[in-house]
Amino acid sequence: MSYFKPRNLLLVLALALALILLAVIGLRYRPASQLQTVVKALPKGVDVSMQDIDYTHLEEGQARWRLVASQVVRQAETGRLAVNRPRMSFYDAQGEPSGSLEADQGEVSDDYQRVRLIGHVVLRNPDGYTLYTDHLDYDQDSQTATSDAHVQLVGEGVQLEGTGLVFNVPKRLLNLSADVRGSLDPAERK
């Protein structure tokens, strides 16, 4: 009697493949040890940390804003989000670009109503205006951006600078508080 009948050979082969598959799964999935390594790598007080973020917020199928950042960290105690190298694009109701911003750092309050941008803040709008400052705060409730730092606004035929800024977003009203200087060249305007 021979043990190498085709039926027995298939059974042995299936058993060998099942053992190999079990070994691969066992070696590949060791979640407890990997999770402990990741948790130990997080700074103290951090409950979430994400790298290389590219998030697009959609409303009714249309992009409203997109965030690209090198890192986002949520502080457990305060609930604040710290964002490294945030780059945001904003879109109007039709999905067309309506502005962008970038900064070295960003902080978002735990209720997502207040944002602080820090270091090389640049805001651009589709009308061709670019605003530069060192730091900027935004309050969603009042829809107002403020800064007590030096501010420079550059556009076609327009250059303004001063210290301190209050910008009402819905009304599109800009107020520079002190040391205001500027120039207007109507020939460069469209």
Secondary structure, 3 states (H helix, E strand, C coil): CCCCCHHHHHHHHHHHHHHHHHHHHHHHCCHHHHHHHHHHHCCCCEEEEEEEEEEEEEECCEEEEEEEEEEEEEECCCCCEEEECCEEEEECCCCCEEEEEECCEEEECCCCCEEEEEEEEEEECCCCCEEEEEEEEEECCCCEEEEEEEEEEEECCEEEEEEEEEEECCCCEEEEEEEEEEEECHHHCC
